[in-house]
Amino acid sequence: MNSVFDELRSAVYSVWHRRWVVLAVALGGLHAGLAGRGDDPEQL
């Protein structure tokens, strides 16, 4: 029974860790896009 909880905890940790990685990549891309857009005053 203890191994079931270990597997469940491992799965939850993996999903949670990936969620933060995906969020960080998305925010980084958004930031890069907005920074690139700010170079051209006509687009603002």
N, CA, C and O of each residue as an XYZ file, in Angstrom:
176
protein
N       0.827     -1.199      0.000
C       0.000      0.000      0.000
C       0.863      1.252      0.000
O       0.499      2.271     -0.586
N       2.001      1.166      0.657
C       2.885      2.322      0.721
C       3.436      2.677     -0.650
O       3.646      3.852     -0.953
N       3.673      1.663     -1.482
C       4.207      1.918     -2.820
C       3.188      2.637     -3.706
O       3.570      3.391     -4.601
N       1.906      2.410     -3.466
C       0.866      3.101     -4.233
C       0.931      4.592     -3.952
O       0.838      5.407     -4.870
N       1.090      4.948     -2.693
C       1.195      6.358     -2.339
C       2.472      6.973     -2.897
O       2.471      8.131     -3.315
N       3.559      6.210     -2.908
C       4.805      6.706     -3.483
C       4.654      6.975     -4.978
O       5.132      7.989     -5.485
N       3.985      6.059     -5.680
C       3.755      6.244     -7.113
C       2.858      7.452     -7.370
O       3.118      8.243     -8.277
N       1.812      7.588     -6.577
C       0.894      8.712     -6.738
C       1.595     10.033     -6.464
O       1.412     11.003     -7.198
N       2.391     10.068     -5.414
C       3.130     11.284     -5.074
C       4.127     11.643     -6.163
O       4.300     12.817     -6.487
N       4.778     10.643     -6.723
C       5.728     10.860     -7.805
C       5.028     11.413     -9.048
O       5.539     12.325     -9.698
N       3.867     10.863     -9.375
C       3.114     11.329    -10.541
C       2.642     12.771    -10.360
O       2.733     13.581    -11.283
N       2.141     13.084     -9.177
C       1.670     14.444     -8.905
C       2.833     15.432     -8.968
O       2.689     16.524     -9.518
N       3.964     15.063     -8.417
C       5.138     15.939     -8.447
C       5.585     16.178     -9.889
O       5.939     17.300    -10.250
N       5.571     15.129    -10.714
C       6.000     15.249    -12.106
C       5.090     16.205    -12.874
O       5.571     17.072    -13.604
N       3.789     16.047    -12.712
C       2.833     16.927    -13.390
C       3.001     18.362    -12.917
O       2.986     19.289    -13.727
N       3.160     18.553    -11.618
C       3.304     19.901    -11.066
C       4.578     20.553    -11.587
O       4.572     21.737    -11.922
N       5.672     19.794    -11.660
C       6.939     20.337    -12.141
C       6.832     20.732    -13.611
O       7.316     21.793    -14.004
N       6.212     19.900    -14.411
C       6.060     20.211    -15.840
C       5.174     21.426    -16.047
O       5.395     22.210    -16.970
N       4.171     21.584    -15.192
C       3.278     22.737    -15.309
C       4.077     24.030    -15.168
O       3.865     24.976    -15.926
N       4.987     24.072    -14.207
C       5.784     25.280    -14.018
C       6.750     25.504    -15.176
O       7.013     26.648    -15.548
N       7.279     24.427    -15.750
C       8.176     24.564    -16.900
C       7.413     25.134    -18.092
O       7.893     26.046    -18.764
N       6.218     24.592    -18.353
C       5.403     25.084    -19.468
C       5.015     26.538    -19.243
O       5.059     27.334    -20.181
N       4.642     26.897    -18.037
C       4.285     28.275    -17.729
C       5.476     29.211    -17.923
O       5.324     30.310    -18.456
N       6.655     28.780    -17.493
C       7.851     29.607    -17.651
C       8.189     29.817    -19.128
O       8.546     30.926    -19.527
N       8.080     28.779    -19.933
C       8.364     28.909    -21.372
C       7.339     29.833    -22.037
O       7.700     30.660    -22.874
N       6.075     29.694    -21.670
C       5.033     30.535    -22.255
C       5.245     32.003    -21.883
O       5.133     32.883    -22.737
N       5.547     32.264    -20.628
C       5.769     33.644    -20.215
C       7.033     34.218    -20.847
O       7.073     35.400    -21.187
N       8.057     33.397    -21.004
C       9.275     33.843    -21.674
C       9.004     34.206    -23.123
O       9.504     35.219    -23.612
N       8.224     33.397    -23.810
C       7.865     33.697    -25.198
C       7.021     34.952    -25.306
O       7.212     35.751    -26.222
N       6.105     35.132    -24.394
C       5.281     36.337    -24.381
C       6.141     37.571    -24.150
O       5.974     38.594    -24.814
N       7.055     37.462    -23.207
C       7.945     38.585    -22.905
C       8.821     38.920    -24.110
O       9.008     40.095    -24.426
N       9.357     37.912    -24.782
C      10.194     38.128    -25.962
C       9.371     38.758    -27.086
O       9.859     39.639    -27.793
N       8.147     38.320    -27.248
C       7.289     38.887    -28.283
C       6.949     40.343    -28.017
O       6.951     41.165    -28.933
N       6.663     40.653    -26.785
C       6.351     42.042    -26.450
C       7.581     42.927    -26.540
O       7.479     44.087    -26.940
N       8.731     42.404    -26.179
C       9.967     43.180    -26.268
C      10.306     43.458    -27.730
O      10.737     44.560    -28.070
N      10.113     42.462    -28.593
C      10.368     42.655    -30.020
C       9.384     43.623    -30.644
O       9.741     44.367    -31.558
N       8.172     43.624    -30.171
C       7.143     44.519    -30.691
C       7.410     45.961    -30.281
O       7.042     46.888    -31.004
N       8.042     46.160    -29.137
C       8.327     47.505    -28.649
C       9.410     48.211    -29.432
O       9.593     49.418    -29.269
N      10.133     47.496    -30.277
C      11.198     48.127    -31.061
C      10.622     48.997    -32.187
O      11.281     49.933    -32.640
N       9.421     48.701    -32.634
C       8.812     49.435    -33.733
C       7.661     50.278    -33.183
O       6.612     49.733    -32.840
N       7.840     51.603    -33.094
C       6.778     52.454    -32.508
C       5.478     52.428    -33.308
O       4.419     52.725    -32.755
N       5.531     52.082    -34.591
C       4.323     52.059    -35.418
C       3.374     50.932    -35.008
O       2.169     51.020    -35.244
N       3.906     49.885    -34.403
C       3.057     48.755    -34.011
C       2.384     48.964    -32.669
O       1.446     48.237    -32.345
N       2.816     49.908    -31.893
C       2.214     50.102    -30.569
C       0.944     50.847    -30.609
O       0.333     51.081    -29.566
